[in-house]
């Protein structure tokens, strides 16, 4: 029977079990999350493990009979050693322990169990057939027991006490699972909060970067818009400049008392100013082609020395007019390049024209070429108006006007240096601008890769003009001029007629096909953009006739890009 001096079992059990949830709450959250059972429902429904220890098999059989229940899983041990092995292998909710056993007594086994961290909180019920009042009871409780029963055991009492401890273990296990789940949820929330914090930081960074990029883009767009407006104003100014003398020269020619000398001067003015306008338009067309990626280089071996000499000859009138001292310093050896001669000449003509334009009369311009490390650099130096340091990076931008007042007073669209930069880069080179400051001159340096190819063919390529129709013929030709711009058609017809040719003009595509069938021309000058039928279609229809297969047809168009040329050849 129960001893009257022990504390109430529920108090002892509560003391033993209440520390488990506290210990669990103090563990690492991430570790708890990882330790949480994957199938909590299976664990909650599992039987409660109870270890029964007695050296008498029949006593163990009695205990199994008394405690037989689907909710319990009874594990037998007939010695202290077997009990210790079982405790190492499994977790138990309750230990029912006989005191009198051979070898290690129940009291000694209980003390060993309580001394180990893993098993210290397992409740122990002592069973004994020996009873020695308070001394025996105190020894039992002193060794860690929570209850003390005397054999023969009352089956109902034993079942009742075991049920209490089993239920307590079940509740503790449920609470542990809930705690673990809670810790796992807390850990997951912390992880989510950390990820959210990182995302917010990244979002703030991205927003800052995007805002900065948008501000930079906005500034660039404002600058581009400003340059565009300035370019349009400059373009209008530059086009009016040659138009005014052309119009004045025409009026001079229309005067009844205009002499031959005045007529010649007027014609020279018209020719010169038309050349200026043609160069402006050519620059604009080149920039457009480069921006659309439609410019193609026709590279061939060329000696840079010859290209520089030709560029100087082409720009010499500007230097003579302003009494500039122009000098050329180049190595004695050849400087072979694999380059497009026309585009290469265009680069240095632009740089030399700029040097002449922005150098005061009587100033100095020098062209210096140097070869080093399989590259050749050509520096065009002047002692002109110079550049401020903040303008050196902008000078190669499209439509850039470093000083609108100076630029407009000296002419220019602000596209020449941009064109130079693009053409140099297409040749695999680079260009840079340097200046000590305003009023101290400037230097533009072009660096190009040398070629291992000989430049023997370059002189002929530079010197010889492209093949063209002869300027005169032994016999007059029948020429059909197809042009919807009437002034253009009439002036072409007048020039050809004065050269002795028989000329007919039409102004739309349908009339051109009819006229070609009736007139049977030997040469057709055919505009591409025509009313009713395009020049391509007119060409195809003429070629489709037996009499049209051998006619020479020359396409005329303001769109001289590669696509227009391809379509013309295809027609």
Buried (B, 14 or more C-beta within 10 A) or exposed (E): EBBEEBEEBEEBBEEBBEEBBEEBEEEEBBEBBEEBEEEBEEEEEEEBBBBBBBBEEEBBEBBBEBBEBEBBBBBBBBBBEBBBEBBEEEEBBBBBBBBBBEEBBBBBBBBBBBEEEEBEBBBBBBBBEEEEEEEBBBBBBEBBBBBBBBBEBBEEEBBEBBBBBBBBBBEBBEBBBEBBBBBBEBBEEEEEEEEEEEEEEEEEEEEEEEEEEEEEEEEEEEEEEEBEEBBEEBBEBBBEBBBEBBEBBEEBEEEEEBEEEBBEBBEEBBEBBEEBBEBBEEBBBBBEBBEEEEBEBEBBBBBBBBBBBBBBEBBBEBBEEBEBEBEBEBEEEBBBBBBBBEBBBBBBBBBBBBBBBBBEEEBBBBBBBBBEEEEBBBBBBBBBBBBEEEBBEBBBBBBBBBBEEBBBEBBBBBBBBBBBBBBBEBBEBBBBBBBEEBEEBBBBBBBBBBBEBEBEEBEEBBEEEEEEEEEEEEEBBBBBBBBBBEEBBEEBBEEBEEBEBBBBBBBBBBBBBEBBEEBEBBBBBBBBBBEEBBBBBBBBBBEEEEEBEEBEBEBBBEEEBEEBEEBBEEB
